[in-house]
Amino acid sequence: MQRVKSRVNPEIIFYLLVSLFVCILLIARAVKVQMAHDELATFFYYVQSGKFNPFFTSADTNNHFLNSFLTWISFSVFGAQPWALRLPNLLFIPVFLFSLYKICSLLESRLLRIITFLAVSCCLHLVEFLALSRGYGMSLSLLLLSIYFLIRWFKEPHYKYLVFSLLTIFGGCLANLALINVFALMILLVVLKILADKPLNGKSIIAIIVAGVLPLLFILAQVLYIKQHQGLVAGSSAGMWKVTIRTLFGYLFETSGPYPDIIPAVLFIATALAFGAVLLVSRKLRIFIYRPAPVFVCLLFGSLLTIIVLGRIFHINYPDDRIGSYLYLLAIPALTFSLDELASIRRKKSYALFALPLLLVPLHLVIFLNTSYSVWYKNDVIPERFYDLIMHDSKPGSPPPTVAAHGLRILVWNFMGYERNTHVNPVYFTTYPSYLADYQIVKISEVPGWQKLYDTIAFDANSGRHLLRLKKAPEIQEIAAFNPPESRNCDREFYMLAEGDARDWAGKILQVDLDVLVKSAEEPFTSRIVADINDISHQSLIYEYIQLDWLCFDFSGNGQRFCNTLLLGKLPENARSFKIYLWSIDKKPYDIKGKVSVKERIMN
C-alpha cells in the first residue's frame, strides 16, 4: 500500500512563525519595559490592597476589574516583580493570536488572510497592551474571540456559540468598560437574527437573556456607579474625531502632524466604499447581512455612532487614545472582509490588492521595534540610571536626597524604591517646577533659568527629560525637634507626632526629617505620614505626605524604619499652625515610635 504523504500548509507555518515572534517580543517587553503610572496606580490602589471589587472600592476607571483580579492572584503567588504583575496579560497572548487566526481563516482570499493577520498582530502599539498590566490587552483578546463565536453562531445557530460569544464579550467589558458599546451592538444583532428566524429558537432566547442582557445590565450598573461618583474623567468633550480618532492613530503609529487624521480617514472611507459596493452588487442581502463583513462594519460604525450620541446627548466624555483601541481591531477586518466579499461576488481576486497598504503596519513595527518604552506611557519613564545617580550618596540611617518632578512621576519613583526595599523620599511636585529639591527630573524647557542653580548630569531620550542636581547643597538648620511617646497596638486613625505654632516659620523654606519605626500585622498597612500647615481658620496651606504602603508591603516582624524627608517649600506669611501625624487610612492597629525634626533649608 502506498503511503500518503502529509503536506504541511506553508500558510500555517507563516502564522506560527509570526505568532512566535510576537510572543517573544511581548515577553521581552513585559520584562524590560518599566512599569507605567497607570499600571502602578492599579497595583497600589487595587492589587496590593486586594480592594478590586468595582462596587466596594474607589469609583475610578483605572480599576479594570478582570485585570486587577487576575493581577492580584499573580501578585499573591509571585510577588511584585514587573513580569509577575504583567503575567495575566501575557497569558492572553495565545487567546489573541488564536482568535485572530480563526477570524482570518474565514476570509476566502489568502492574500487578505495574510494581510489581516499582519496588520493586527504586528501593530506594535496595539499588541503591546498584552505586555502591560492594564485591561486593554485582555479586552482586545476577548473581543476577537467573542466576534468569532458570534459569526460562528450566525453560520451554525447552535446556542453554545451564542453563549460563548456573549460571555467572552462580557469578560472583555470587565477588562475595559468602553466595550459596553460593542456589547450592546452585538446583542442587537443577535436579537435581530432571532426575530428573523422562523420559528423562534427558545434556547437562543434564554441564552440572550442570561448570558447577554443580564451581564450587560451589570456592566451598565458599574458605569453608572462610576459616573455617579464623578469617576468618568478620562477623555474630554472636545469632539470625537479630535479626542478619540486622532489620538488613537497618533499613538498607534507614533506620528503627528496631519497623519493621525489622514490614516483613519482613508481607512474609514475605504471601508465604507468597499462595503457600499458589496451592498450594491449583493443579490442575497438577507443571507449576506450575517456574514463577517457586515458584522465588523456594523460594530465599527455602530461604535463610532454610539460614541457620538453619548457625547452629544448624554455629555459623556469622548474616549481618548488607548480607551478606543478596540476601534482599530474592528476597522482592519471591516475593510478586508468587505474587499473579500467584493472579490468573491465579482470573482475578481484583484480587489484584494486594495488592502496592500496595510502591509505598512508590519513595516512600522520593524522601524519602531523596541523593548525600552511603551508609547502610551512614554512620559512615565524614570530611567534606572537616574535612580542610581540620585541614590548613590544615600547613607543608611539618613534621609535620601530630595527629588522634584511632575506629580505623575510619583508612583514610578516610589515603585523603584519598593522593588529595591529602599524607602525613597516622595517626589516633591506641589510647586512644579521648583528650585528647592536636591535633584529634579524634568524637561529643562519647563524650568526657566535652571542653569543658575542646577547642573544637568543625565538625559533620557525616550521621555526627553534631564536629571538635574543642585550646584551647591543647601545649608540645613534644625529649628524644632520632637520625640513623641512610643505607642503599641494603637487603634487611633490619626497619631500625632508633632504639632504647634508655625508663625515664627513664615517665609522660611522648611523640610521635615523623619526617623520613625512603624509595625503592623496588616499587609499592606495602608497609611501615610503627613505634614500639614494651616492658616488661622484651620484651612490647609501646605499638605505633604509620604505614603508608607507605596514603599513596602510587609510591616510585620521588626517593622519598617522610615528615615525620610518631607520637603515643604516656603511657608506663606499667613501660616499659623502645623501638624505632623500618621494616618492609618483603613483604621488598622499599629505600633509606632521615633522622632521628628523641622529644619530650615537655606538655599545657596
LODOMI-40748 format. One record per residue (C-alpha): residue number from 0; residue in one letter; x, y, z. Coordinates in steps of 0.05 Angstrom, whole numbers, plus 5000, padded with zeros to 4 digits. Example, Ala and Ser with C-alpha at 12.3 -4.5 7.8 and 13.67 -1.06 7.14 Angstrom:
0 / A / 5246 / 4910 / 5156
1 / S / 5273 / 4979 / 5143
//
This chain:
0 / M / 5000 / 5000 / 5000
1 / Q / 5028 / 5068 / 4981
2 / R / 5034 / 5118 / 5037
3 / V / 5000 / 5185 / 5030
4 / K / 5049 / 5240 / 5049
5 / S / 5021 / 5294 / 5094
6 / R / 5035 / 5363 / 5068
7 / V / 5046 / 5419 / 5118
8 / N / 5009 / 5482 / 5098
9 / P / 5061 / 5536 / 5089
10 / E / 5009 / 5589 / 5107
11 / I / 5000 / 5557 / 5176
12 / I / 5076 / 5556 / 5185
13 / F / 5077 / 5630 / 5168
14 / Y / 5024 / 5645 / 5221
15 / L / 5061 / 5604 / 5273
16 / L / 5127 / 5640 / 5259
17 / V / 5095 / 5709 / 5263
18 / S / 5060 / 5688 / 5327
19 / L / 5124 / 5662 / 5357
20 / F / 5159 / 5728 / 5341
21 / V / 5102 / 5767 / 5373
22 / C / 5104 / 5723 / 5435
23 / I / 5179 / 5732 / 5444
24 / L / 5174 / 5806 / 5433
25 / L / 5117 / 5816 / 5483
26 / I / 5151 / 5773 / 5537
27 / A / 5215 / 5813 / 5528
28 / R / 5176 / 5878 / 5534
29 / A / 5140 / 5853 / 5597
30 / V / 5207 / 5841 / 5629
31 / K / 5246 / 5902 / 5605
32 / V / 5197 / 5960 / 5597
33 / Q / 5189 / 6000 / 5660
34 / M / 5123 / 5998 / 5698
35 / A / 5080 / 6058 / 5679
36 / H / 5040 / 6105 / 5724
37 / D / 4973 / 6074 / 5706
38 / E / 4999 / 6003 / 5718
39 / L / 5025 / 6024 / 5786
40 / A / 4961 / 6060 / 5805
41 / T / 4925 / 5994 / 5792
42 / F / 4977 / 5958 / 5834
43 / F / 4979 / 6004 / 5894
44 / Y / 4905 / 6020 / 5897
45 / Y / 4872 / 5955 / 5877
46 / V / 4921 / 5896 / 5872
47 / Q / 4965 / 5904 / 5933
48 / S / 4905 / 5920 / 5977
49 / G / 4860 / 5868 / 5946
50 / K / 4805 / 5920 / 5940
51 / F / 4786 / 5909 / 5868
52 / N / 4711 / 5897 / 5874
53 / P / 4684 / 5952 / 5829
54 / F / 4627 / 5969 / 5876
55 / F / 4667 / 5969 / 5940
56 / T / 4729 / 6010 / 5922
57 / S / 4744 / 6078 / 5895
58 / A / 4700 / 6092 / 5834
59 / D / 4753 / 6101 / 5781
60 / T / 4761 / 6074 / 5710
61 / N / 4833 / 6055 / 5726
62 / N / 4806 / 5993 / 5761
63 / H / 4798 / 5946 / 5702
64 / F / 4766 / 5892 / 5744
65 / L / 4788 / 5830 / 5706
66 / N / 4859 / 5855 / 5702
67 / S / 4860 / 5876 / 5776
68 / F / 4832 / 5809 / 5798
69 / L / 4880 / 5766 / 5758
70 / T / 4939 / 5811 / 5775
71 / W / 4921 / 5804 / 5849
72 / I / 4926 / 5728 / 5841
73 / S / 4993 / 5734 / 5806
74 / F / 5019 / 5783 / 5858
75 / S / 4997 / 5737 / 5914
76 / V / 5036 / 5679 / 5883
77 / F / 5097 / 5711 / 5852
78 / G / 5105 / 5779 / 5885
79 / A / 5111 / 5849 / 5857
80 / Q / 5162 / 5838 / 5802
81 / P / 5140 / 5873 / 5737
82 / W / 5137 / 5808 / 5699
83 / A / 5091 / 5778 / 5752
84 / L / 5044 / 5838 / 5751
85 / R / 5041 / 5833 / 5675
86 / L / 5035 / 5757 / 5673
87 / P / 4959 / 5755 / 5668
88 / N / 4961 / 5797 / 5605
89 / L / 5017 / 5753 / 5576
90 / L / 4972 / 5693 / 5585
91 / F / 4921 / 5725 / 5539
92 / I / 4971 / 5726 / 5480
93 / P / 4950 / 5657 / 5457
94 / V / 4877 / 5677 / 5462
95 / F / 4891 / 5739 / 5420
96 / L / 4931 / 5704 / 5366
97 / F / 4885 / 5643 / 5362
98 / S / 4823 / 5686 / 5356
99 / L / 4856 / 5728 / 5303
100 / Y / 4876 / 5666 / 5264
101 / K / 4806 / 5637 / 5268
102 / I / 4776 / 5702 / 5243
103 / C / 4827 / 5707 / 5187
104 / S / 4811 / 5636 / 5166
105 / L / 4741 / 5660 / 5148
106 / L / 4770 / 5701 / 5091
107 / E / 4769 / 5667 / 5023
108 / S / 4829 / 5706 / 4996
109 / R / 4896 / 5680 / 5020
110 / L / 4927 / 5749 / 5009
111 / L / 4873 / 5782 / 5052
112 / R / 4883 / 5729 / 5106
113 / I / 4957 / 5744 / 5110
114 / I / 4948 / 5820 / 5106
115 / T / 4895 / 5819 / 5161
116 / F / 4937 / 5776 / 5207
117 / L / 4998 / 5820 / 5198
118 / A / 4960 / 5886 / 5203
119 / V / 4932 / 5866 / 5271
120 / S / 4985 / 5821 / 5302
121 / C / 5043 / 5866 / 5280
122 / C / 5012 / 5931 / 5301
123 / L / 5065 / 5943 / 5354
124 / H / 5029 / 5994 / 5396
125 / L / 4965 / 5953 / 5396
126 / V / 4994 / 5886 / 5417
127 / E / 5040 / 5919 / 5468
128 / F / 4978 / 5923 / 5513
129 / L / 4988 / 5847 / 5522
130 / A / 5054 / 5863 / 5557
131 / L / 5025 / 5915 / 5605
132 / S / 4987 / 5908 / 5669
133 / R / 4925 / 5941 / 5642
134 / G / 4858 / 5914 / 5619
135 / Y / 4863 / 5933 / 5545
136 / G / 4902 / 5872 / 5522
137 / M / 4853 / 5825 / 5556
138 / S / 4794 / 5862 / 5527
139 / L / 4821 / 5861 / 5456
140 / S / 4834 / 5786 / 5461
141 / L / 4764 / 5772 / 5487
142 / L / 4733 / 5818 / 5436
143 / L / 4764 / 5780 / 5378
144 / L / 4743 / 5713 / 5409
145 / S / 4672 / 5738 / 5420
146 / I / 4664 / 5763 / 5349
147 / Y / 4690 / 5696 / 5322
148 / F / 4638 / 5658 / 5363
149 / L / 4584 / 5707 / 5341
150 / I / 4600 / 5695 / 5267
151 / R / 4602 / 5621 / 5281
152 / W / 4533 / 5625 / 5312
153 / F / 4506 / 5662 / 5252
154 / K / 4532 / 5606 / 5208
155 / E / 4515 / 5548 / 5254
156 / P / 4458 / 5571 / 5301
157 / H / 4476 / 5527 / 5360
158 / Y / 4463 / 5563 / 5425
159 / K / 4531 / 5544 / 5455
160 / Y / 4566 / 5590 / 5405
161 / L / 4519 / 5646 / 5425
162 / V / 4533 / 5635 / 5499
163 / F / 4608 / 5633 / 5487
164 / S / 4604 / 5698 / 5447
165 / L / 4564 / 5736 / 5499
166 / L / 4605 / 5711 / 5558
167 / T / 4671 / 5729 / 5525
168 / I / 4648 / 5800 / 5508
169 / F / 4623 / 5806 / 5580
170 / G / 4694 / 5787 / 5602
171 / G / 4721 / 5839 / 5553
172 / C / 4677 / 5892 / 5586
173 / L / 4702 / 5871 / 5654
174 / A / 4772 / 5886 / 5628
175 / N / 4753 / 5951 / 5592
176 / L / 4685 / 5983 / 5605
177 / A / 4690 / 6020 / 5539
178 / L / 4669 / 5956 / 5504
179 / I / 4598 / 5964 / 5531
180 / N / 4582 / 5997 / 5464
181 / V / 4604 / 5935 / 5426
182 / F / 4567 / 5890 / 5476
183 / A / 4502 / 5927 / 5464
184 / L / 4511 / 5925 / 5389
185 / M / 4525 / 5850 / 5389
186 / I / 4462 / 5838 / 5430
187 / L / 4423 / 5880 / 5379
188 / L / 4450 / 5838 / 5321
189 / V / 4432 / 5774 / 5359
190 / V / 4361 / 5798 / 5373
191 / L / 4351 / 5817 / 5300
192 / K / 4374 / 5748 / 5279
193 / I / 4329 / 5713 / 5330
194 / L / 4269 / 5754 / 5307
195 / A / 4284 / 5739 / 5235
196 / D / 4286 / 5664 / 5247
197 / K / 4221 / 5624 / 5240
198 / P / 4204 / 5592 / 5287
199 / L / 4236 / 5627 / 5346
200 / N / 4292 / 5588 / 5380
201 / G / 4276 / 5582 / 5454
202 / K / 4347 / 5564 / 5475
203 / S / 4375 / 5624 / 5439
204 / I / 4324 / 5670 / 5473
205 / I / 4344 / 5643 / 5542
206 / A / 4417 / 5649 / 5524
207 / I / 4410 / 5722 / 5502
208 / I / 4375 / 5739 / 5568
209 / V / 4421 / 5701 / 5616
210 / A / 4488 / 5710 / 5581
211 / G / 4473 / 5776 / 5547
212 / V / 4422 / 5823 / 5575
213 / L / 4436 / 5809 / 5649
214 / P / 4512 / 5816 / 5642
215 / L / 4502 / 5879 / 5601
216 / L / 4459 / 5908 / 5657
217 / F / 4515 / 5891 / 5706
218 / I / 4566 / 5929 / 5664
219 / L / 4517 / 5987 / 5656
220 / A / 4508 / 5989 / 5732
221 / Q / 4583 / 5993 / 5741
222 / V / 4588 / 6050 / 5690
223 / L / 4532 / 6088 / 5724
224 / Y / 4563 / 6077 / 5792
225 / I / 4629 / 6107 / 5769
226 / K / 4592 / 6164 / 5735
227 / Q / 4552 / 6178 / 5798
228 / H / 4618 / 6185 / 5836
229 / Q / 4648 / 6230 / 5783
230 / G / 4697 / 6176 / 5761
231 / L / 4686 / 6181 / 5686
232 / V / 4740 / 6233 / 5676
233 / A / 4781 / 6200 / 5621
234 / G / 4778 / 6234 / 5553
235 / S / 4745 / 6301 / 5541
236 / S / 4686 / 6334 / 5506
237 / A / 4727 / 6368 / 5452
238 / G / 4699 / 6325 / 5396
239 / M / 4701 / 6251 / 5378
240 / W / 4749 / 6257 / 5320
241 / K / 4798 / 6301 / 5357
242 / V / 4795 / 6264 / 5424
243 / T / 4786 / 6192 / 5402
244 / I / 4807 / 6180 / 5329
245 / R / 4865 / 6229 / 5323
246 / T / 4897 / 6210 / 5389
247 / L / 4887 / 6135 / 5377
248 / F / 4921 / 6134 / 5309
249 / G / 4973 / 6184 / 5331
250 / Y / 4995 / 6136 / 5386
251 / L / 4986 / 6072 / 5345
252 / F / 5034 / 6096 / 5292
253 / E / 5075 / 6143 / 5335
254 / T / 5063 / 6200 / 5288
255 / S / 5039 / 6272 / 5289
256 / G / 5021 / 6328 / 5241
257 / P / 4966 / 6310 / 5191
258 / Y / 4978 / 6235 / 5192
259 / P / 4934 / 6219 / 5253
260 / D / 4877 / 6249 / 5212
261 / I / 4895 / 6221 / 5144
262 / I / 4906 / 6149 / 5164
263 / P / 4838 / 6137 / 5197
264 / A / 4802 / 6179 / 5145
265 / V / 4830 / 6136 / 5089
266 / L / 4815 / 6072 / 5128
267 / F / 4743 / 6091 / 5144
268 / I / 4728 / 6118 / 5074
269 / A / 4758 / 6057 / 5040
270 / T / 4717 / 6011 / 5085
271 / A / 4653 / 6050 / 5072
272 / L / 4665 / 6048 / 4996
273 / A / 4682 / 5974 / 4995
274 / F / 4622 / 5956 / 5038
275 / G / 4577 / 6001 / 4998
276 / A / 4600 / 5967 / 4934
277 / V / 4584 / 5900 / 4965
278 / L / 4514 / 5922 / 4983
279 / L / 4502 / 5946 / 4911
280 / V / 4523 / 5881 / 4879
281 / S / 4498 / 5832 / 4931
282 / R / 4435 / 5794 / 4910
283 / K / 4422 / 5756 / 4974
284 / L / 4422 / 5813 / 5024
285 / R / 4382 / 5775 / 5077
286 / I / 4434 / 5720 / 5079
287 / F / 4493 / 5766 / 5070
288 / I / 4477 / 5811 / 5129
289 / Y / 4501 / 5759 / 5179
290 / R / 4567 / 5746 / 5145
291 / P / 4634 / 5772 / 5174
292 / A / 4638 / 5836 / 5132
293 / P / 4572 / 5867 / 5156
294 / V / 4584 / 5844 / 5227
295 / F / 4651 / 5881 / 5231
296 / V / 4623 / 5942 / 5193
297 / C / 4562 / 5946 / 5238
298 / L / 4605 / 5940 / 5301
299 / L / 4655 / 5992 / 5276
300 / F / 4608 / 6046 / 5251
301 / G / 4557 / 6030 / 5305
302 / S / 4610 / 6041 / 5358
303 / L / 4630 / 6108 / 5327
304 / L / 4557 / 6130 / 5324
305 / T / 4546 / 6108 / 5396
306 / I / 4607 / 6147 / 5420
307 / I / 4580 / 6209 / 5384
308 / V / 4510 / 6201 / 5414
309 / L / 4536 / 6190 / 5484
310 / G / 4580 / 6252 / 5478
311 / R / 4529 / 6298 / 5445
312 / I / 4466 / 6278 / 5482
313 / F / 4489 / 6250 / 5549
314 / H / 4552 / 6293 / 5555
315 / I / 4597 / 6234 / 5569
316 / N / 4670 / 6247 / 5551
317 / Y / 4694 / 6220 / 5485
318 / P / 4744 / 6164 / 5500
319 / D / 4817 / 6181 / 5485
320 / D / 4872 / 6142 / 5452
321 / R / 4881 / 6074 / 5488
322 / I / 4809 / 6071 / 5512
323 / G / 4786 / 6069 / 5439
324 / S / 4839 / 6020 / 5416
325 / Y / 4786 / 5968 / 5401
326 / L / 4764 / 6012 / 5342
327 / Y / 4828 / 5993 / 5304
328 / L / 4813 / 5920 / 5317
329 / L / 4745 / 5929 / 5285
330 / A / 4768 / 5973 / 5227
331 / I / 4820 / 5927 / 5196
332 / P / 4774 / 5866 / 5188
333 / A / 4717 / 5911 / 5168
334 / L / 4758 / 5933 / 5107
335 / T / 4789 / 5866 / 5090
336 / F / 4724 / 5826 / 5096
337 / S / 4688 / 5878 / 5053
338 / L / 4742 / 5870 / 4999
339 / D / 4738 / 5795 / 5006
340 / E / 4662 / 5796 / 4995
341 / L / 4671 / 5841 / 4935
342 / A / 4724 / 5797 / 4905
343 / S / 4680 / 5736 / 4916
344 / I / 4617 / 5766 / 4886
345 / R / 4652 / 5797 / 4826
346 / R / 4700 / 5738 / 4820
347 / K / 4760 / 5784 / 4815
348 / K / 4817 / 5768 / 4862
349 / S / 4849 / 5835 / 4845
350 / Y / 4803 / 5870 / 4895
351 / A / 4849 / 5843 / 4949
352 / L / 4905 / 5888 / 4924
353 / F / 4869 / 5948 / 4953
354 / A / 4890 / 5922 / 5022
355 / L / 4964 / 5922 / 5006
356 / P / 4976 / 5990 / 5041
357 / L / 4960 / 5954 / 5106
358 / L / 5028 / 5919 / 5100
359 / L / 5058 / 5985 / 5122
360 / V / 5036 / 5964 / 5192
361 / P / 5088 / 5908 / 5200
362 / L / 5139 / 5955 / 5167
363 / H / 5123 / 6005 / 5222
364 / L / 5137 / 5951 / 5273
365 / V / 5205 / 5938 / 5244
366 / I / 5222 / 6013 / 5245
367 / F / 5197 / 6026 / 5315
368 / L / 5215 / 5959 / 5347
369 / N / 5239 / 5968 / 5418
370 / T / 5239 / 5938 / 5487
371 / S / 5252 / 6002 / 5524
372 / Y / 5186 / 6041 / 5527
373 / S / 5111 / 6039 / 5517
374 / V / 5086 / 6093 / 5470
375 / W / 5022 / 6100 / 5512
376 / Y / 5063 / 6116 / 5575
377 / K / 5127 / 6143 / 5545
378 / N / 5128 / 6203 / 5591
379 / D / 5123 / 6160 / 5654
380 / V / 5194 / 6133 / 5648
381 / I / 5247 / 6147 / 5700
382 / P / 5310 / 6110 / 5677
383 / E / 5343 / 6065 / 5728
384 / R / 5408 / 6103 / 5718
385 / F / 5372 / 6165 / 5744
386 / Y / 5354 / 6126 / 5807
387 / D / 5426 / 6100 / 5815
388 / L / 5455 / 6170 / 5808
389 / I / 5407 / 6200 / 5858
390 / M / 5414 / 6145 / 5910
391 / H / 5489 / 6137 / 5901
392 / D / 5508 / 6181 / 5960
393 / S / 5449 / 6159 / 6005
394 / K / 5473 / 6131 / 6072
395 / P / 5435 / 6081 / 6116
396 / G / 5401 / 6115 / 6174
397 / S / 5399 / 6183 / 6139
398 / P / 5345 / 6211 / 6094
399 / P / 5358 / 6202 / 6020
400 / P / 5363 / 6262 / 5973
401 / T / 5300 / 6302 / 5957
402 / V / 5272 / 6296 / 5887
403 / A / 5226 / 6342 / 5848
404 / A / 5186 / 6322 / 5786
405 / H / 5116 / 6325 / 5757
406 / G / 5063 / 6292 / 5801
407 / L / 5052 / 6235 / 5751
408 / R / 5123 / 6211 / 5766
409 / I / 5108 / 6197 / 5840
410 / L / 5085 / 6124 / 5833
411 / V / 5141 / 6105 / 5784
412 / W / 5193 / 6135 / 5832
413 / N / 5163 / 6102 / 5893
414 / F / 5160 / 6034 / 5858
415 / M / 5233 / 6038 / 5842
416 / G / 5246 / 6042 / 5917
417 / Y / 5193 / 5989 / 5931
418 / E / 5228 / 5939 / 5885
419 / R / 5294 / 5951 / 5920
420 / N / 5266 / 5954 / 5990
421 / T / 5292 / 6025 / 5995
422 / H / 5249 / 6080 / 6026
423 / V / 5259 / 6136 / 5977
424 / N / 5233 / 6206 / 5991
425 / P / 5167 / 6224 / 5958
426 / V / 5170 / 6264 / 5895
427 / Y / 5160 / 6338 / 5910
428 / F / 5110 / 6364 / 5859
429 / T / 5067 / 6415 / 5896
430 / T / 5100 / 6475 / 5863
431 / Y / 5123 / 6447 / 5796
432 / P / 5173 / 6466 / 5773
433 / S / 5211 / 6487 / 5835
434 / Y / 5283 / 6502 / 5853
435 / L / 5286 / 6471 / 5922
436 / A / 5300 / 6397 / 5915
437 / D / 5369 / 6365 / 5912
438 / Y / 5351 / 6334 / 5845
439 / Q / 5300 / 6347 / 5791
440 / I / 5273 / 6300 / 5737
441 / V / 5245 / 6349 / 5686
442 / K / 5243 / 6373 / 5615
443 / I / 5290 / 6432 / 5621
444 / S / 5245 / 6474 / 5576
445 / E / 5195 / 6474 / 5634
446 / V / 5246 / 6500 / 5685
447 / P / 5266 / 6571 / 5664
448 / G / 5335 / 6592 / 5688
449 / W / 5353 / 6523 / 5714
450 / Q / 5426 / 6535 / 5696
451 / K / 5433 / 6584 / 5754
452 / L / 5422 / 6532 / 5808
453 / Y / 5428 / 6464 / 5775
454 / D / 5475 / 6422 / 5732
455 / T / 5449 / 6370 / 5684
456 / I / 5480 / 6303 / 5698
457 / A / 5439 / 6255 / 5655
458 / F / 5389 / 6254 / 5598
459 / D / 5335 / 6204 / 5576
460 / A / 5319 / 6206 / 5502
461 / N / 5254 / 6168 / 5508
462 / S / 5220 / 6217 / 5555
463 / G / 5261 / 6278 / 5536
464 / R / 5277 / 6290 / 5610
465 / H / 5341 / 6312 / 5643
466 / L / 5366 / 6295 / 5712
467 / L / 5388 / 6360 / 5747
468 / R / 5429 / 6366 / 5810
469 / L / 5438 / 6427 / 5854
470 / K / 5504 / 6461 / 5843
471 / K / 5511 / 6476 / 5917
472 / A / 5479 / 6436 / 5973
473 / P / 5432 / 6478 / 6017
474 / E / 5450 / 6494 / 6089
475 / I / 5405 / 6455 / 6136
476 / Q / 5389 / 6484 / 6205
477 / E / 5345 / 6448 / 6256
478 / I / 5293 / 6494 / 6286
479 / A / 5249 / 6444 / 6324
480 / A / 5254 / 6372 / 6347
481 / F / 5200 / 6326 / 6375
482 / N / 5203 / 6258 / 6409
483 / P / 5131 / 6231 / 6413
484 / P / 5118 / 6175 / 6462
485 / E / 5122 / 6104 / 6436
486 / S / 5054 / 6073 / 6424
487 / R / 5038 / 5998 / 6419
488 / N / 4976 / 5967 / 6387
489 / C / 4949 / 6037 / 6374
490 / D / 4880 / 6037 / 6344
491 / R / 4875 / 6111 / 6331
492 / E / 4863 / 6133 / 6260
493 / F / 4909 / 6193 / 6270
494 / Y / 4971 / 6190 / 6313
495 / M / 5001 / 6259 / 6327
496 / L / 5077 / 6261 / 6321
497 / A / 5083 / 6336 / 6329
498 / E / 5040 / 6399 / 6328
499 / G / 5047 / 6471 / 6348
500 / D / 5053 / 6544 / 6326
501 / A / 5082 / 6558 / 6257
502 / R / 5080 / 6634 / 6257
503 / D / 5155 / 6641 / 6271
504 / W / 5170 / 6598 / 6210
505 / A / 5132 / 6641 / 6159
506 / G / 5174 / 6658 / 6098
507 / K / 5224 / 6603 / 6111
508 / I / 5237 / 6543 / 6067
509 / L / 5225 / 6481 / 6110
510 / Q / 5233 / 6407 / 6109
511 / V / 5211 / 6354 / 6159
512 / D / 5260 / 6298 / 6174
513 / L / 5230 / 6233 / 6199
514 / D / 5262 / 6175 / 6236
515 / V / 5201 / 6132 / 6251
516 / L / 5192 / 6058 / 6262
517 / V / 5123 / 6031 / 6243
518 / K / 5099 / 5960 / 6256
519 / S / 5033 / 5927 / 6238
520 / A / 5005 / 5859 / 6222
521 / E / 4966 / 5887 / 6163
522 / E / 4991 / 5871 / 6093
523 / P / 4996 / 5924 / 6070
524 / F / 4989 / 5974 / 6125
525 / T / 4954 / 6029 / 6085
526 / S / 4979 / 6092 / 6116
527 / R / 5017 / 6157 / 6107
528 / I / 5056 / 6207 / 6148
529 / V / 5030 / 6277 / 6136
530 / A / 5058 / 6347 / 6148
531 / D / 5001 / 6397 / 6147
532 / I / 5009 / 6473 / 6153
533 / N / 4945 / 6512 / 6168
534 / D / 4922 / 6584 / 6170
535 / I / 4883 / 6618 / 6225
536 / S / 4817 / 6587 / 6201
537 / H / 4848 / 6517 / 6200
538 / Q / 4849 / 6515 / 6124
539 / S / 4907 / 6474 / 6097
540 / L / 4962 / 6516 / 6064
541 / I / 5013 / 6461 / 6054
542 / Y / 4998 / 6387 / 6054
543 / E / 5057 / 6340 / 6041
544 / Y / 5058 / 6266 / 6056
545 / I / 5097 / 6201 / 6048
546 / Q / 5052 / 6141 / 6031
547 / L / 5082 / 6084 / 6070
548 / D / 5047 / 6027 / 6033
549 / W / 5077 / 6054 / 5968
550 / L / 5146 / 6039 / 5995
551 / C / 5136 / 5969 / 6025
552 / F / 5085 / 5914 / 6035
553 / D / 5106 / 5878 / 6099
554 / F / 5104 / 5918 / 6164
555 / S / 5107 / 5856 / 6210
556 / G / 5166 / 5828 / 6248
557 / N / 5212 / 5884 / 6268
558 / G / 5170 / 5934 / 6228
559 / Q / 5194 / 5985 / 6177
560 / R / 5240 / 6043 / 6193
561 / F / 5228 / 6107 / 6154
562 / C / 5285 / 6156 / 6151
563 / N / 5257 / 6206 / 6103
564 / T / 5249 / 6279 / 6087
565 / L / 5185 / 6315 / 6070
566 / L / 5201 / 6378 / 6031
567 / L / 5150 / 6432 / 6049
568 / G / 5174 / 6491 / 6009
569 / K / 5168 / 6563 / 6030
570 / L / 5116 / 6575 / 6085
571 / P / 5066 / 6630 / 6068
572 / E / 5061 / 6691 / 6113
573 / N / 4992 / 6670 / 6138
574 / A / 5016 / 6604 / 6166
575 / R / 4992 / 6595 / 6237
576 / S / 4998 / 6522 / 6259
577 / F / 5028 / 6456 / 6239
578 / K / 5012 / 6383 / 6249
579 / I / 5055 / 6322 / 6234
580 / Y / 5018 / 6256 / 6242
581 / L / 5010 / 6185 / 6219
582 / W / 4944 / 6169 / 6186
583 / S / 4921 / 6096 / 6189
584 / I / 4875 / 6101 / 6128
585 / D / 4840 / 6035 / 6139
586 / K / 4838 / 6046 / 6215
587 / K / 4881 / 5985 / 6230
588 / P / 4924 / 5977 / 6293
589 / Y / 4998 / 5991 / 6293
590 / D / 5060 / 6004 / 6335
591 / I / 5099 / 6068 / 6326
592 / K / 5159 / 6102 / 6355
593 / G / 5211 / 6152 / 6331
594 / K / 5228 / 6225 / 6326
595 / V / 5213 / 6284 / 6281
596 / S / 5252 / 6347 / 6267
597 / V / 5234 / 6410 / 6229
598 / K / 5292 / 6443 / 6192
599 / E / 5303 / 6506 / 6153
600 / R / 5331 / 6496 / 6084
601 / I / 5376 / 6555 / 6066
602 / M / 5389 / 6556 / 5991
603 / N / 5459 / 6578 / 5970
//
